[in-house]
Each structure stands twice: as C-alpha cells, then as structure tokens.
Amino acid sequence: MTRFDFAFTVAAEAGAARAGAFATPHGVIETPAFAPVGTLASVKALEPEDLRAMGTQLVLANAYHLHLRPGDDVIRRLGGLHRFSGWDGPMLTDSGGFQVFSLDGLRTVDDDGVTFQSHLNGAKIRFTPESVMQLERNLGADLIMQFDHVVPGQAPHALAHEASERSIRWLARARDAFAALEAEGTYPPQALLPIVQGGIHADLRRDAVRAIASAGDWPAWAVGGLSVGEAKPDMYAMLEVCDAVIPRDRPRYLMGVGFPEDLVEGIARGIDFFDCVAPTRMGRTGALFTHDGRLNIKRAEFREDDGPLDPDCDCRTCTRYSRAYLRHLFTAEEMTGLRLLSLHNVHFLVTLARRARAAILAGTFAAWRDDFLRRYFAKPSG
C-alpha cells in the first residue's frame, strides 16, 4: 500500500501551547484534542454516532484486551478495527504497556518481553515488541504504540531507569518489526509512535528523548508513565521537561491523562492530544465534570433540582434533562443514567480541548486557562 504522510502543521502558538493539525489516513485531527477510550472497540455506553455528534476526532482501543477477545486475527479478517467498530475516524491502539503496570501479580517482565496471565481465564500470554507489532498491524488503527514498560509513578530512580532503558531497547525491536511488516505491503498505512518513559526523574526523561530521537524519525511522540500514582506537580514538572526536549515539529500525546485540569495544564505544557477512561468510568458511578468542579448526581440535594447538570454545557444530556431526572435514573438503577452521564463527561472533555484550541487561535489562551481553572476549583467538589 502507498505510504501515508502523517504531516503535522501548527497554526498558532501560545507559549508552549499550540493549535495544530495532524493528518491521518482516516482524517485530520485538529489539536489540542481529547480521545475517549474504547478499550474493547467500544466507548462504554456510547455509539459512534454519539461521538461524531459531539465532535470527537480520535478514539483509542487497547491491543491487549482485543487480542484476548475477539482476537486481533479475527478483527483483521473482518476488515480491521474501523470497519469492525463502526468508527470511521482516526483510531489509536495502546500496546499493552499499561497492563504491565496495572496487572501487577498477573505478569512477569524480562528483557525479551512480558508473560501475562489472562484476567479472563488464567491462560498464559506472551507479549514481545515483535508480537505486539503484529497484533497492532492486524487491528489496523492509524496510530499504533510501541510495547513499553510502565512502572508506578513514585518508582525510585533505579527502577524507573531500568524500565526506561528496556522501553528504548523494545522500541528498536518494534521499529524493525514494523518495517518488516510494512515491506509485505498488505497492511493499511499506520504510524508507529515511541513512548518517553522515565518516571518523575528529569534526567531519565531527557535521556529517553535523546535515545528515541537517535533511533528514528517519528511522526508523533508519546509521553507515558504519568498519572500512575505520582503527585500532580510532579506530573506537570515532567511535562515541562519533555516539552523542552521533544521536537516541536511533531505532535505530542500524553497517555492515560484526562481530568479537566490536567488537559488544561497539559496543553499549556505542549501536549497536543490525550486519552483517558475517566469520563465514562466516572459517569457509570454518577460522578460528572462541570465548569464549577466535579459533582455526584446521587446526592440528595439534586432530588428536586430542575436545572441542567451544567448550564454552560451544550451536550444532549444537559440540554434535555434535569439533575432531578438524572438522579432518579441513578437511584432507580436505570441504565439510561449511566449512558447520559458518560455522554456528558466525554462531551465535556472533547469540548474543553476544542475551546482551548479556539483560545490559542484567538491569542487568549493564558486568560482562558486562568479563568477556567479559577472557576473549576472555586467550589469544593462533591
């Protein structure tokens, strides 16, 4: 197949923040952007039509989980992840590296790869940089991630160094495997992204960027191993370190980060797109984002509240339904409540990134950022 040019252009900047456009085979991603997570090729409780209506530009799926079921080979035979899921916009697949962190006790790491014990049936599964390239190519997402080693956010220097160096070695193997599969000419155009690891240690982050830059010319870069237990000031400090050394002519992807304040602070530190399970996970428990902070719709004070979840939100949930009705759905354990809050939370983050972009283009980002954060933290969350 013809090689695709994953070009990135920047239309405006505001300090480290920028408004850009990243071309993929399934459309241009206007950045900054938030990507909802469809772990199993489905954003929980939402359909592709919901995502399109709110302006979603990118959806993430997880290679590890899809390898377990229904199988990446099955998805390839059915025409690839886009056709299988019904989402025709840009897609990204995580490599399973986060599962190295999250499935502690169900995996064993060595220099060659990782052996997992399936959380479904206990079967042993072996992931290597090469096997992950094969399964991600089978899935067919536009953007695919290298297999990496993620450690807890407060990992000491020695452990973070070991994991970062291993990730860099695995990147070289992933690059070679990707090239070999590319030469077959039977896979759709895809871009391989490297992941900068290093924990909360600035020297390791800088060393990783230098090593990654010497290993290839990457269409985009990812920053991983954050929002995994470290304090927020440490996360923001690492983003500043990465912003100073990652090439500015390529988009930056912050993996697994998606609370409103983190989007705003990440954009201010040079991040272009994000993903996170938080909006749907929170929505299923009755928790929601508003411009005035987080709320939980199950609180008794909303029993007769006829107002919208957030008067400044134009999602379908906020424009059609009252807090009282949504609280009723949750207390009555109606599934519609989970769907409507998930829709609102995803819409909130997608729109937040779009408004940040508009502020950058208008030259008002600094004031917009200050205003948003001041209001968001003005009231205690509840």
C-alpha positions in Angstrom: 0.0 0.0 0.0 1.1 3.6 -0.6 2.9 5.2 2.3 0.9 7.9 4.1 2.4 11.3 5.1 1.4 11.8 8.7 2.1 15.5 8.5 1.7 17.9 11.4 1.2 21.7 11.0 0.9 24.4 13.6 -1.5 27.3 13.0 -0.9 29.3 16.2 1.1 29.1 19.5 0.6 30.5 23.0 3.8 29.8 24.9 4.2 26.0 24.8 0.6 25.5 23.8 -0.3 25.2 20.1 -3.2 24.8 17.8 -2.2 22.2 15.1 -3.5 19.7 12.6 -2.3 16.1 12.4 -3.1 14.2 9.2 -4.0 10.5 9.4 -5.5 8.1 6.8 -8.9 8.5 8.4 -9.0 12.3 8.8 -7.2 15.3 10.2 -7.0 15.6 14.0 -7.3 19.3 14.9 -5.3 19.7 18.1 -5.5 20.0 21.1 -7.9 17.1 21.2 -9.2 14.6 23.7 -9.7 10.9 22.7 -12.3 8.8 24.5 -11.2 5.3 25.3 -12.9 2.3 23.6 -10.9 -0.4 25.3 -12.8 -3.2 23.6 -13.5 -1.3 20.4 -16.4 0.4 22.1 -16.5 3.6 24.2 -18.7 2.3 27.1 -22.4 3.2 26.8 -21.8 5.3 23.7 -22.2 4.7 20.0 -20.0 6.1 17.1 -22.9 8.4 16.2 -22.8 9.9 19.8 -19.0 10.5 19.4 -19.4 12.1 16.0 -22.2 14.4 17.2 -20.0 15.8 19.9 -17.0 16.4 17.6 -14.8 13.5 18.7 -11.8 13.3 16.4 -9.8 10.3 17.7 -10.8 7.1 19.6 -8.4 4.7 21.4 -8.7 0.9 21.6 -6.5 -1.5 23.6 -4.4 -4.1 21.8 -4.0 -6.3 24.9 -7.8 -6.6 25.5 -8.7 -7.0 21.8 -6.0 -9.7 21.5 -7.8 -11.7 24.2 -11.2 -11.2 22.7 -12.3 -11.4 20.0 -8.7 -11.8 18.7 -6.7 -9.4 16.5 -6.6 -12.0 13.8 -10.4 -12.1 13.8 -10.6 -8.3 13.5 -8.2 -8.3 10.6 -10.3 -10.9 8.8 -13.4 -8.8 9.4 -11.8 -5.8 7.7 -9.9 -4.1 10.5 -10.8 -2.1 13.6 -12.5 0.7 11.8 -15.0 -1.5 10.0 -15.4 -3.8 13.0 -16.3 -1.0 15.4 -18.2 1.3 13.0 -16.0 4.3 13.8 -14.6 5.8 10.6 -12.4 8.5 12.1 -8.8 8.3 13.3 -8.0 5.5 15.7 -5.1 4.7 18.0 -4.2 1.4 19.7 -2.3 1.2 23.0 0.2 -1.6 23.0 -0.5 -3.3 26.3 2.3 -1.5 28.1 -0.1 -0.1 30.7 -1.1 -3.6 31.5 2.5 -4.2 32.6 1.7 -1.7 35.3 -1.9 -2.4 36.0 -1.8 -6.3 36.1 0.9 -6.5 38.8 0.7 -10.0 40.1 -0.6 -11.4 36.8 2.6 -10.7 34.7 6.3 -11.4 34.6 8.7 -9.0 32.9 12.1 -9.9 31.4 14.3 -8.3 28.8 12.6 -10.2 25.9 9.1 -9.3 26.8 6.2 -10.0 29.2 4.3 -13.1 30.2 0.7 -12.3 31.3 -1.8 -14.4 33.0 -5.1 -13.7 31.3 -7.6 -12.0 33.6 -10.3 -13.8 31.7 -9.3 -17.4 32.0 -5.8 -17.6 33.5 -4.2 -18.6 30.3 -0.6 -17.6 29.7 0.0 -14.9 27.1 3.4 -13.8 25.8 3.9 -10.2 24.5 7.2 -9.1 22.9 7.8 -5.9 20.9 7.6 -8.0 17.7 4.4 -9.8 18.6 2.7 -6.6 19.6 3.6 -5.0 16.3 2.0 -8.0 14.6 -1.2 -7.7 16.6 -1.4 -3.9 16.2 -0.9 -4.1 12.5 -3.7 -6.7 12.4 -6.0 -4.3 14.2 -5.2 -1.6 11.7 -5.5 1.6 13.7 -3.9 4.7 12.2 -1.6 5.3 15.2 0.0 2.4 17.0 2.2 2.4 20.1 5.4 0.6 20.8 5.3 -2.0 23.6 6.8 -0.3 26.7 7.5 -1.0 30.4 5.4 1.2 32.7 6.3 1.5 36.4 4.4 3.2 39.3 4.6 7.0 39.4 6.7 7.1 42.6 9.2 4.5 41.3 12.7 5.1 42.6 15.4 6.2 40.1 16.9 2.8 39.7 13.6 1.1 38.8 12.5 3.9 36.5 15.9 3.8 34.8 15.6 0.0 34.2 12.1 0.3 32.8 13.0 3.3 30.6 16.1 1.6 29.2 14.1 -1.5 28.5 11.4 0.5 26.7 14.1 2.1 24.5 15.5 -1.3 23.6 12.0 -2.6 22.9 11.4 0.5 20.6 14.3 -0.5 18.4 12.9 -4.0 18.1 9.4 -2.6 17.4 10.7 -0.3 14.7 12.4 -3.2 12.9 9.3 -5.4 13.2 7.1 -2.6 11.9 9.4 -2.1 8.9 9.4 -5.8 8.1 5.6 -5.9 8.2 5.5 -2.7 6.1 7.5 -4.4 3.4 4.9 -7.0 3.0 2.6 -4.4 1.6 -0.6 -6.0 2.9 -1.4 -3.6 5.9 -3.1 -0.2 5.8 -0.9 2.9 6.4 0.0 3.2 10.0 2.3 5.3 12.1 4.4 3.8 14.9 4.8 6.1 18.0 7.6 5.9 20.5 6.9 6.4 24.3 9.0 8.5 26.5 9.3 6.9 30.0 11.5 7.8 33.0 9.1 8.2 35.9 9.4 11.5 37.8 13.1 11.8 37.1 14.0 14.6 34.8 17.4 13.1 33.8 15.8 9.9 32.7 13.1 11.7 30.6 15.8 13.7 28.9 18.0 10.7 28.3 14.9 8.8 26.8 14.1 11.6 24.4 17.7 11.7 23.1 17.8 7.9 22.6 14.4 7.9 20.9 15.4 10.7 18.6 18.5 8.8 17.6 16.5 5.6 16.9 14.3 7.1 14.1 12.3 9.9 12.6 8.9 9.5 14.4 5.7 11.1 13.1 4.5 11.8 16.6 5.7 11.2 20.2 4.0 9.9 23.3 4.7 10.7 26.9 3.9 7.7 29.1 4.2 6.6 32.7 2.3 9.6 34.2 -0.9 9.7 36.2 0.1 6.4 37.7 0.3 7.4 41.3 2.7 10.4 41.3 1.6 13.9 42.6 0.2 16.3 40.1 3.0 18.8 40.5 5.5 16.0 39.6 3.5 15.2 36.5 3.4 18.8 35.4 7.1 19.1 36.0 7.8 16.1 33.8 5.7 17.6 31.0 7.8 20.7 31.2 10.9 18.6 30.9 9.6 16.8 27.9 8.3 19.9 26.2 11.8 21.3 26.3 13.4 18.4 24.5 10.8 16.6 22.3 10.9 18.0 18.8 8.3 20.8 18.4 7.5 19.9 14.8 5.8 16.7 15.8 2.6 16.2 17.9 2.8 15.0 21.5 0.4 12.6 23.0 0.0 12.3 26.8 -1.1 8.8 27.6 -3.9 8.0 30.0 -4.5 11.5 31.3 -7.9 13.1 31.1 -9.2 15.1 34.0 -10.2 18.6 33.0 -7.4 20.4 35.0 -4.8 18.0 33.5 -6.0 18.7 30.0 -5.7 22.4 30.5 -2.3 22.2 32.3 -1.0 19.6 29.7 -2.0 21.8 26.8 -0.1 24.7 28.4 2.9 22.5 28.6 3.0 21.5 24.9 0.7 18.4 24.8 -1.5 18.0 21.7 -3.7 15.1 22.4 -4.9 13.0 25.4 -6.8 9.9 26.2 -8.4 8.6 29.4 -11.1 6.2 30.7 -12.1 8.7 33.4 -15.1 10.3 31.8 -17.0 7.0 31.2 -15.8 5.3 34.3 -16.9 8.3 36.4 -20.2 8.5 34.5 -21.1 5.0 35.5 -20.8 5.9 39.1 -22.8 9.1 39.0 -19.8 11.4 39.0 -19.5 14.2 36.5 -17.5 17.2 35.3 -18.9 20.7 35.3 -17.3 24.1 34.8 -17.8 24.6 38.6 -16.0 21.4 39.5 -17.0 17.7 40.0 -20.4 16.7 41.2 -22.1 13.4 42.1 -25.6 13.2 40.8 -26.7 10.8 43.5 -26.6 13.5 46.2 -29.9 14.2 47.9 -29.8 17.9 47.2 -30.5 17.2 43.5 -33.8 15.3 44.1 -35.9 18.3 43.0 -33.3 20.3 41.1 -34.9 21.1 37.7 -31.7 22.6 36.3 -29.2 21.1 33.9 -26.1 19.3 35.0 -24.0 22.2 33.7 -25.7 25.4 32.3 -22.7 26.1 30.2 -22.6 22.7 28.5 -24.5 22.1 25.2 -24.4 18.3 25.3 -27.6 16.3 24.7 -27.8 15.4 28.4 -27.6 19.0 29.6 -29.9 20.5 27.0 -32.7 17.8 27.5 -32.6 16.5 31.1 -32.7 17.9 34.6 -30.5 17.0 37.5 -33.6 15.6 39.3 -34.3 13.3 36.4 -30.7 12.1 36.2 -30.6 11.5 39.9 -33.8 9.5 39.7 -32.3 7.3 37.0 -29.3 6.5 39.2 -31.2 5.9 42.3 -33.6 3.6 40.3 -30.6 1.9 38.8 -31.8 2.7 35.2 -29.1 2.1 32.6 -30.0 5.2 30.8 -28.5 7.2 33.6 -25.1 5.7 33.1 -25.3 6.4 29.4 -26.4 10.0 29.8 -23.6 10.9 32.3 -21.0 9.1 30.2 -22.1 11.1 27.2 -21.9 14.4 29.2 -18.4 13.7 30.6 -16.9 12.7 27.2 -18.6 15.7 25.6 -17.2 17.9 28.3 -13.6 16.9 27.7 -13.9 16.9 23.9 -15.3 20.4 24.0 -12.8 21.6 26.6 -9.9 20.7 24.2 -11.8 22.4 21.3 -12.2 25.6 23.4 -8.5 25.5 24.3 -7.7 25.4 20.6 -10.1 28.3 19.9 -8.4 30.3 22.7 -4.9 29.6 21.3 -6.1 30.7 17.8 -7.6 33.8 19.2 -4.5 34.7 21.3 -6.4 34.5 24.6 -5.2 31.1 25.9 -3.4 32.4 29.0 -6.5 34.3 30.2 -8.8 31.4 29.2 -6.7 28.9 31.2 -6.7 31.1 34.3 -10.5 31.7 34.1 -11.3 28.0 33.6 -9.1 26.8 36.5 -10.2 29.6 38.9 -13.9 28.7 38.3 -13.3 24.9 38.3 -11.6 25.0 41.7 -13.7 27.7 43.3 -16.2 25.3 45.0 -15.3 22.1 46.8 -16.0 19.0 44.8 -18.9 16.8 45.8 
